[in-house]
Amino acid sequence: MVENPLDAGPAASRLESVGYTGGFTFEGRHDPFLPLTVAAQQTERLELITAIAIAFARNPMILANIGWDMQLLSGGRFILGLGTQIRPHIQKRFSMEWSKPAVRMKEMVCAIRAIWDCWENGTKLDFRGEFYTHTLMTPVFTPEASPHGAPAIFLSAVGPRMTEVVGEVADGFFVHPFHTTEFIETLTLPHLQKGFERAGRSRSDLEVSCQLIVAAGDNDEEIEAAKNGARAQISFYGSTPAYRPVLDSIGRGELQDELTFMSKQGKWLEMAGRIDDDLLERIAVVGHRSEIASKVRARAGHFADRVSLVAPFAPDPEQWADIVADLAEGD
């Protein structure tokens, strides 16, 4: 995530030149959409993705407008990635309503698509839901039909009900970087399947994008430094109560209580020290740079259509050029 939107253009251009097929922003200290408008004007092939924009901080009409314009600006390269955040942020940071997040997210996606259908096909706008109602669209507020069609909508999910919603209505699924193989196989994939069955869809209707924490280097010293960075990120995620099922999947659920307690005391360095090597390698992909591509395939190849390498302590895209090339050769 760039600190200045003006930096997004050169950063995206570098991603494209290195060989990445997509670049994403997330909603942290800055708005996730504005940098992508800059990046769209300085790239030609790179997919531009919000991963994620916080859905419940906005409403369907606002997201429909932004998504429509981003698709036009990028020449059809935009993906609208949405997530929920958690209750305290929605209520206390954004001053928005929180209730029934899975049901609300499903309705939001359906409402956005109803708006886009109105704009693209001239369908009368008549969406009436439990949370959102959109029944007014006059010509002065109707964009011209886009030659690129509407963007895809990807959703993030960890819990079972939200994962089912992904299977029901989304075009794509962001697998959270805080996951284990056991969690994917015993919880994520079965609940995606429930969503497919409920909506009469199949696995081919969904693109799975797996985010993977990577700790790699050219020698033992570099690898150890990368592992320490990964431990810090894993301990931060592990302190979040909503992510406890990930730790439960490998019999380490009690660690979540400990990490939460430590986080409230501000003991961030000590928290990282609670992530032992076994837990680290159950969540992150760790090893020599030459091993990473094969380890990524072994970890995610059986369920993911695309992967994203998450290494916030080594953000230079050119540092991963050889691994990106290795992964591309295996496609």
Contacts in CASP RR format, 6 or more apart in sequence:
PFRMAT RR
TARGET T0000
AUTHOR 0000-0000-0000
METHOD contacts of the structure
MODEL  1
MVENPLDAGPAASRLESVGYTGGFTFEGRHDPFLPLTVAAQQTERLELIT
AIAIAFARNPMILANIGWDMQLLSGGRFILGLGTQIRPHIQKRFSMEWSK
PAVRMKEMVCAIRAIWDCWENGTKLDFRGEFYTHTLMTPVFTPEASPHGA
PAIFLSAVGPRMTEVVGEVADGFFVHPFHTTEFIETLTLPHLQKGFERAG
RSRSDLEVSCQLIVAAGDNDEEIEAAKNGARAQISFYGSTPAYRPVLDSI
GRGELQDELTFMSKQGKWLEMAGRIDDDLLERIAVVGHRSEIASKVRARA
GHFADRVSLVAPFAPDPEQWADIVADLAEGD
1 25 0 8 1.000
1 26 0 8 1.000
1 28 0 8 1.000
1 29 0 8 1.000
1 30 0 8 1.000
1 35 0 8 1.000
2 8 0 8 1.000
2 11 0 8 1.000
2 30 0 8 1.000
2 35 0 8 1.000
3 29 0 8 1.000
3 30 0 8 1.000
5 30 0 8 1.000
5 34 0 8 1.000
5 35 0 8 1.000
5 37 0 8 1.000
5 38 0 8 1.000
6 38 0 8 1.000
7 35 0 8 1.000
8 25 0 8 1.000
8 35 0 8 1.000
8 36 0 8 1.000
8 38 0 8 1.000
8 39 0 8 1.000
9 35 0 8 1.000
9 38 0 8 1.000
9 39 0 8 1.000
9 41 0 8 1.000
9 42 0 8 1.000
9 43 0 8 1.000
10 42 0 8 1.000
11 39 0 8 1.000
11 317 0 8 1.000
12 23 0 8 1.000
12 38 0 8 1.000
12 39 0 8 1.000
12 42 0 8 1.000
12 43 0 8 1.000
12 46 0 8 1.000
12 48 0 8 1.000
13 39 0 8 1.000
13 42 0 8 1.000
13 43 0 8 1.000
14 317 0 8 1.000
14 318 0 8 1.000
15 22 0 8 1.000
15 23 0 8 1.000
15 43 0 8 1.000
15 46 0 8 1.000
15 317 0 8 1.000
16 43 0 8 1.000
16 44 0 8 1.000
16 45 0 8 1.000
16 46 0 8 1.000
18 317 0 8 1.000
18 318 0 8 1.000
18 320 0 8 1.000
18 321 0 8 1.000
18 324 0 8 1.000
19 321 0 8 1.000
19 324 0 8 1.000
19 325 0 8 1.000
19 328 0 8 1.000
20 46 0 8 1.000
20 317 0 8 1.000
20 324 0 8 1.000
21 45 0 8 1.000
21 46 0 8 1.000
21 47 0 8 1.000
21 306 0 8 1.000
22 46 0 8 1.000
22 47 0 8 1.000
22 48 0 8 1.000
22 49 0 8 1.000
23 39 0 8 1.000
23 46 0 8 1.000
23 47 0 8 1.000
23 48 0 8 1.000
23 49 0 8 1.000
24 48 0 8 1.000
24 49 0 8 1.000
24 50 0 8 1.000
24 51 0 8 1.000
24 308 0 8 1.000
25 32 0 8 1.000
25 33 0 8 1.000
25 35 0 8 1.000
25 36 0 8 1.000
25 49 0 8 1.000
25 50 0 8 1.000
25 51 0 8 1.000
26 32 0 8 1.000
26 50 0 8 1.000
26 51 0 8 1.000
26 52 0 8 1.000
27 50 0 8 1.000
27 52 0 8 1.000
27 53 0 8 1.000
27 54 0 8 1.000
27 57 0 8 1.000
27 85 0 8 1.000
32 50 0 8 1.000
32 52 0 8 1.000
32 53 0 8 1.000
33 50 0 8 1.000
33 53 0 8 1.000
33 66 0 8 1.000
33 70 0 8 1.000
36 48 0 8 1.000
36 49 0 8 1.000
36 50 0 8 1.000
36 70 0 8 1.000
36 74 0 8 1.000
36 78 0 8 1.000
37 70 0 8 1.000
37 73 0 8 1.000
39 46 0 8 1.000
39 48 0 8 1.000
40 48 0 8 1.000
40 70 0 8 1.000
40 73 0 8 1.000
40 74 0 8 1.000
40 75 0 8 1.000
40 77 0 8 1.000
40 78 0 8 1.000
41 73 0 8 1.000
43 77 0 8 1.000
45 77 0 8 1.000
46 77 0 8 1.000
47 77 0 8 1.000
47 78 0 8 1.000
47 79 0 8 1.000
48 70 0 8 1.000
48 74 0 8 1.000
48 77 0 8 1.000
48 78 0 8 1.000
48 79 0 8 1.000
49 78 0 8 1.000
49 79 0 8 1.000
49 81 0 8 1.000
49 154 0 8 1.000
50 79 0 8 1.000
50 80 0 8 1.000
50 81 0 8 1.000
50 82 0 8 1.000
51 81 0 8 1.000
51 154 0 8 1.000
51 156 0 8 1.000
51 174 0 8 1.000
51 209 0 8 1.000
51 211 0 8 1.000
51 308 0 8 1.000
52 81 0 8 1.000
52 82 0 8 1.000
52 83 0 8 1.000
52 154 0 8 1.000
52 156 0 8 1.000
52 174 0 8 1.000
53 63 0 8 1.000
53 80 0 8 1.000
53 81 0 8 1.000
53 82 0 8 1.000
53 83 0 8 1.000
54 82 0 8 1.000
54 83 0 8 1.000
54 84 0 8 1.000
54 85 0 8 1.000
54 89 0 8 1.000
54 90 0 8 1.000
54 94 0 8 1.000
55 63 0 8 1.000
55 82 0 8 1.000
55 83 0 8 1.000
55 84 0 8 1.000
55 105 0 8 1.000
55 108 0 8 1.000
56 84 0 8 1.000
56 85 0 8 1.000
56 90 0 8 1.000
56 94 0 8 1.000
56 96 0 8 1.000
56 97 0 8 1.000
56 98 0 8 1.000
56 101 0 8 1.000
56 104 0 8 1.000
56 108 0 8 1.000
57 85 0 8 1.000
57 90 0 8 1.000
57 94 0 8 1.000
57 96 0 8 1.000
59 132 0 8 1.000
60 108 0 8 1.000
60 111 0 8 1.000
60 112 0 8 1.000
60 115 0 8 1.000
60 127 0 8 1.000
60 132 0 8 1.000
60 134 0 8 1.000
61 115 0 8 1.000
61 134 0 8 1.000
63 80 0 8 1.000
63 82 0 8 1.000
63 108 0 8 1.000
63 112 0 8 1.000
64 111 0 8 1.000
64 112 0 8 1.000
64 115 0 8 1.000
64 116 0 8 1.000
64 119 0 8 1.000
65 143 0 8 1.000
66 80 0 8 1.000
67 78 0 8 1.000
67 80 0 8 1.000
67 151 0 8 1.000
68 116 0 8 1.000
68 119 0 8 1.000
68 143 0 8 1.000
68 146 0 8 1.000
68 150 0 8 1.000
68 151 0 8 1.000
69 143 0 8 1.000
70 78 0 8 1.000
70 80 0 8 1.000
70 151 0 8 1.000
71 77 0 8 1.000
71 78 0 8 1.000
71 146 0 8 1.000
71 148 0 8 1.000
71 149 0 8 1.000
71 150 0 8 1.000
71 151 0 8 1.000
72 146 0 8 1.000
72 148 0 8 1.000
75 148 0 8 1.000
76 148 0 8 1.000
76 149 0 8 1.000
76 151 0 8 1.000
78 151 0 8 1.000
79 151 0 8 1.000
79 152 0 8 1.000
79 153 0 8 1.000
79 154 0 8 1.000
79 171 0 8 1.000
80 112 0 8 1.000
80 151 0 8 1.000
80 152 0 8 1.000
80 153 0 8 1.000
80 154 0 8 1.000
81 153 0 8 1.000
81 154 0 8 1.000
81 155 0 8 1.000
81 156 0 8 1.000
81 174 0 8 1.000
82 105 0 8 1.000
82 108 0 8 1.000
82 109 0 8 1.000
82 153 0 8 1.000
82 154 0 8 1.000
82 155 0 8 1.000
82 156 0 8 1.000
83 105 0 8 1.000
83 155 0 8 1.000
83 156 0 8 1.000
84 90 0 8 1.000
84 101 0 8 1.000
84 105 0 8 1.000
84 156 0 8 1.000
84 162 0 8 1.000
86 240 0 8 1.000
86 242 0 8 1.000
87 98 0 8 1.000
90 96 0 8 1.000
90 97 0 8 1.000
90 98 0 8 1.000
91 97 0 8 1.000
91 98 0 8 1.000
99 131 0 8 1.000
100 130 0 8 1.000
100 131 0 8 1.000
101 162 0 8 1.000
102 161 0 8 1.000
102 162 0 8 1.000
102 164 0 8 1.000
102 165 0 8 1.000
103 130 0 8 1.000
103 131 0 8 1.000
104 130 0 8 1.000
104 131 0 8 1.000
105 155 0 8 1.000
105 162 0 8 1.000
105 165 0 8 1.000
106 165 0 8 1.000
106 168 0 8 1.000
106 169 0 8 1.000
107 129 0 8 1.000
107 130 0 8 1.000
107 131 0 8 1.000
107 132 0 8 1.000
108 131 0 8 1.000
108 132 0 8 1.000
109 153 0 8 1.000
109 155 0 8 1.000
109 165 0 8 1.000
109 169 0 8 1.000
109 170 0 8 1.000
110 127 0 8 1.000
110 169 0 8 1.000
111 127 0 8 1.000
111 129 0 8 1.000
111 132 0 8 1.000
111 134 0 8 1.000
112 153 0 8 1.000
113 150 0 8 1.000
113 153 0 8 1.000
114 123 0 8 1.000
114 125 0 8 1.000
114 126 0 8 1.000
114 127 0 8 1.000
114 134 0 8 1.000
115 125 0 8 1.000
115 127 0 8 1.000
115 134 0 8 1.000
115 137 0 8 1.000
116 150 0 8 1.000
117 123 0 8 1.000
118 124 0 8 1.000
118 125 0 8 1.000
118 137 0 8 1.000
118 142 0 8 1.000
119 137 0 8 1.000
119 142 0 8 1.000
119 143 0 8 1.000
119 145 0 8 1.000
119 146 0 8 1.000
120 145 0 8 1.000
120 146 0 8 1.000
120 149 0 8 1.000
120 150 0 8 1.000
125 134 0 8 1.000
125 135 0 8 1.000
125 136 0 8 1.000
125 137 0 8 1.000
126 135 0 8 1.000
127 133 0 8 1.000
127 134 0 8 1.000
127 135 0 8 1.000
128 135 0 8 1.000
152 171 0 8 1.000
152 172 0 8 1.000
152 207 0 8 1.000
153 169 0 8 1.000
153 170 0 8 1.000
153 171 0 8 1.000
153 172 0 8 1.000
154 170 0 8 1.000
154 171 0 8 1.000
154 172 0 8 1.000
154 173 0 8 1.000
154 174 0 8 1.000
154 207 0 8 1.000
154 209 0 8 1.000
155 162 0 8 1.000
155 165 0 8 1.000
155 166 0 8 1.000
155 169 0 8 1.000
155 170 0 8 1.000
155 172 0 8 1.000
155 173 0 8 1.000
155 174 0 8 1.000
156 173 0 8 1.000
156 174 0 8 1.000
156 176 0 8 1.000
157 163 0 8 1.000
157 165 0 8 1.000
157 166 0 8 1.000
157 173 0 8 1.000
157 174 0 8 1.000
157 176 0 8 1.000
158 176 0 8 1.000
158 178 0 8 1.000
158 179 0 8 1.000
158 242 0 8 1.000
158 243 0 8 1.000
158 245 0 8 1.000
158 246 0 8 1.000
159 187 0 8 1.000
159 191 0 8 1.000
159 242 0 8 1.000
159 245 0 8 1.000
160 187 0 8 1.000
160 191 0 8 1.000
161 191 0 8 1.000
163 173 0 8 1.000
163 187 0 8 1.000
163 188 0 8 1.000
163 191 0 8 1.000
163 192 0 8 1.000
164 191 0 8 1.000
164 192 0 8 1.000
164 194 0 8 1.000
164 195 0 8 1.000
164 198 0 8 1.000
165 195 0 8 1.000
166 172 0 8 1.000
166 173 0 8 1.000
166 192 0 8 1.000
166 195 0 8 1.000
166 206 0 8 1.000
167 173 0 8 1.000
167 192 0 8 1.000
167 194 0 8 1.000
167 195 0 8 1.000
167 196 0 8 1.000
167 199 0 8 1.000
167 201 0 8 1.000
167 206 0 8 1.000
168 195 0 8 1.000
168 196 0 8 1.000
168 198 0 8 1.000
168 199 0 8 1.000
168 201 0 8 1.000
169 199 0 8 1.000
170 206 0 8 1.000
171 205 0 8 1.000
171 206 0 8 1.000
171 207 0 8 1.000
172 206 0 8 1.000
172 207 0 8 1.000
172 208 0 8 1.000
172 209 0 8 1.000
173 192 0 8 1.000
173 206 0 8 1.000
173 207 0 8 1.000
173 208 0 8 1.000
173 209 0 8 1.000
174 209 0 8 1.000
174 211 0 8 1.000
175 184 0 8 1.000
175 188 0 8 1.000
175 208 0 8 1.000
175 209 0 8 1.000
175 210 0 8 1.000
175 211 0 8 1.000
175 300 0 8 1.000
175 304 0 8 1.000
176 211 0 8 1.000
176 237 0 8 1.000
176 243 0 8 1.000
177 211 0 8 1.000
177 212 0 8 1.000
177 213 0 8 1.000
177 233 0 8 1.000
177 237 0 8 1.000
177 310 0 8 1.000
178 213 0 8 1.000
178 234 0 8 1.000
178 237 0 8 1.000
178 238 0 8 1.000
178 243 0 8 1.000
178 246 0 8 1.000
178 283 0 8 1.000
179 188 0 8 1.000
179 246 0 8 1.000
179 283 0 8 1.000
180 246 0 8 1.000
180 249 0 8 1.000
180 250 0 8 1.000
180 282 0 8 1.000
180 283 0 8 1.000
181 282 0 8 1.000
181 299 0 8 1.000
182 249 0 8 1.000
182 250 0 8 1.000
183 245 0 8 1.000
183 246 0 8 1.000
183 249 0 8 1.000
183 250 0 8 1.000
184 303 0 8 1.000
186 249 0 8 1.000
187 245 0 8 1.000
187 249 0 8 1.000
189 303 0 8 1.000
192 203 0 8 1.000
192 206 0 8 1.000
193 203 0 8 1.000
195 201 0 8 1.000
196 202 0 8 1.000
196 203 0 8 1.000
196 205 0 8 1.000
196 206 0 8 1.000
207 305 0 8 1.000
207 306 0 8 1.000
208 303 0 8 1.000
208 304 0 8 1.000
208 305 0 8 1.000
208 306 0 8 1.000
209 304 0 8 1.000
209 305 0 8 1.000
209 306 0 8 1.000
209 307 0 8 1.000
209 308 0 8 1.000
210 300 0 8 1.000
210 303 0 8 1.000
210 304 0 8 1.000
210 306 0 8 1.000
210 307 0 8 1.000
210 308 0 8 1.000
211 307 0 8 1.000
211 308 0 8 1.000
211 310 0 8 1.000
212 284 0 8 1.000
212 285 0 8 1.000
212 296 0 8 1.000
212 299 0 8 1.000
212 300 0 8 1.000
212 307 0 8 1.000
212 308 0 8 1.000
212 309 0 8 1.000
212 310 0 8 1.000
213 230 0 8 1.000
213 233 0 8 1.000
213 234 0 8 1.000
213 283 0 8 1.000
213 284 0 8 1.000
213 285 0 8 1.000
213 310 0 8 1.000
213 311 0 8 1.000
214 226 0 8 1.000
214 230 0 8 1.000
214 284 0 8 1.000
214 285 0 8 1.000
214 286 0 8 1.000
214 292 0 8 1.000
214 296 0 8 1.000
214 309 0 8 1.000
214 310 0 8 1.000
214 311 0 8 1.000
215 223 0 8 1.000
215 226 0 8 1.000
215 227 0 8 1.000
215 229 0 8 1.000
215 230 0 8 1.000
215 280 0 8 1.000
215 284 0 8 1.000
215 285 0 8 1.000
215 286 0 8 1.000
215 287 0 8 1.000
215 311 0 8 1.000
216 222 0 8 1.000
216 223 0 8 1.000
216 226 0 8 1.000
216 285 0 8 1.000
216 286 0 8 1.000
216 287 0 8 1.000
216 288 0 8 1.000
216 289 0 8 1.000
216 291 0 8 1.000
216 292 0 8 1.000
216 311 0 8 1.000
216 323 0 8 1.000
217 223 0 8 1.000
217 226 0 8 1.000
217 287 0 8 1.000
217 288 0 8 1.000
217 289 0 8 1.000
218 288 0 8 1.000
218 289 0 8 1.000
223 286 0 8 1.000
223 287 0 8 1.000
223 288 0 8 1.000
225 313 0 8 1.000
226 286 0 8 1.000
226 311 0 8 1.000
226 313 0 8 1.000
226 314 0 8 1.000
227 277 0 8 1.000
227 280 0 8 1.000
227 284 0 8 1.000
227 286 0 8 1.000
228 272 0 8 1.000
229 272 0 8 1.000
229 312 0 8 1.000
229 313 0 8 1.000
230 275 0 8 1.000
230 280 0 8 1.000
230 284 0 8 1.000
230 286 0 8 1.000
230 313 0 8 1.000
231 272 0 8 1.000
231 273 0 8 1.000
231 275 0 8 1.000
231 280 0 8 1.000
232 268 0 8 1.000
232 271 0 8 1.000
232 272 0 8 1.000
232 313 0 8 1.000
233 310 0 8 1.000
233 312 0 8 1.000
234 272 0 8 1.000
234 275 0 8 1.000
234 279 0 8 1.000
234 280 0 8 1.000
234 283 0 8 1.000
234 284 0 8 1.000
235 259 0 8 1.000
235 268 0 8 1.000
235 271 0 8 1.000
235 272 0 8 1.000
235 273 0 8 1.000
235 274 0 8 1.000
235 275 0 8 1.000
236 263 0 8 1.000
236 268 0 8 1.000
236 271 0 8 1.000
237 243 0 8 1.000
237 246 0 8 1.000
238 244 0 8 1.000
238 246 0 8 1.000
238 247 0 8 1.000
238 255 0 8 1.000
238 256 0 8 1.000
238 259 0 8 1.000
239 256 0 8 1.000
239 259 0 8 1.000
239 260 0 8 1.000
239 262 0 8 1.000
239 263 0 8 1.000
239 271 0 8 1.000
240 256 0 8 1.000
240 260 0 8 1.000
241 256 0 8 1.000
241 260 0 8 1.000
243 256 0 8 1.000
244 253 0 8 1.000
244 256 0 8 1.000
246 283 0 8 1.000
247 253 0 8 1.000
247 255 0 8 1.000
247 256 0 8 1.000
250 279 0 8 1.000
250 282 0 8 1.000
252 279 0 8 1.000
255 274 0 8 1.000
255 279 0 8 1.000
258 274 0 8 1.000
259 271 0 8 1.000
259 274 0 8 1.000
262 270 0 8 1.000
262 271 0 8 1.000
262 274 0 8 1.000
263 271 0 8 1.000
280 286 0 8 1.000
285 292 0 8 1.000
285 295 0 8 1.000
285 296 0 8 1.000
285 299 0 8 1.000
286 295 0 8 1.000
287 295 0 8 1.000
289 322 0 8 1.000
289 323 0 8 1.000
292 323 0 8 1.000
292 326 0 8 1.000
293 323 0 8 1.000
293 326 0 8 1.000
293 327 0 8 1.000
293 330 0 8 1.000
294 326 0 8 1.000
296 307 0 8 1.000
296 309 0 8 1.000
296 323 0 8 1.000
296 327 0 8 1.000
297 327 0 8 1.000
297 330 0 8 1.000
300 307 0 8 1.000
307 327 0 8 1.000
309 320 0 8 1.000
309 323 0 8 1.000
309 324 0 8 1.000
311 320 0 8 1.000
314 320 0 8 1.000
END
